[in-house]
Amino acid sequence: MNDYSITNEYNYDKDYSYLDDVIKRVLKHEKVKNANFSIVFVDNDKIQELNKNYRGIDRITDVISFAFEDNAKIKYDDIRFLGEIYICIPRMIEQAKEYGHSEERELAFLTVHGLLHLLGYDHQTKEEENIMFSLQEKILNEDERTKKAN
C-alpha cells in the first residue's frame, strides 16, 4: 500500500482533497506499490531558501523534489521511501492566473510533476522533457477536474 502525507505549512485554505485521485493515478500508471513520500505546501521564502541551499539557485520556483532514490533505492520491509515534494503555493496561484487555468489544475500539475521526479523522471534533455511532459498531460487529462481547459 502506498502512503503519503501533505503538510500545509502555507495554510492554503482551498480544498485540495482531489490530489488523492491525482496521486493514485500517477502511482497506478507507474505501477508503484509500497511507496512512502511527503508533500509540503510552502511560501515564497521557504522555496527560495530550499532552491538556494540545495540547487544553488537564489530565486523562487514552483516545485522542488528531493528524490531519496537518486543515489540508491531506500527500502525498509519492502517499502520504498521516494522522498519529499515542496510546492510553493503563491507561485502556483500566480502560474494558474498566468496560464489561464484553475488553481486546482495547476496544483495537480505541480504534484504530478514533483512525483514523477521522485520516480526518476527528469527534463534535462529535450527527449526527457518530451517523455515527462507527455506523461504529465496524459495523467492530468484522465480527470475532468484537472484537464488543461480548466
Secondary structure, DSSP 4 states (H G I P E B T S, - for coil): --EEEEEETT---S--TTHHHHHHHHHHHTT--SEEEEEEEE-HHHHHHHHHHHHS--S--SEEEEEGGGTS--EETTEEEEEEEEEEHHHHHHHHHHHTS-HHHHHHHHHHHHHHHHTT---SSHHHHHHHHHHHHHHHTTSGGGSTT-
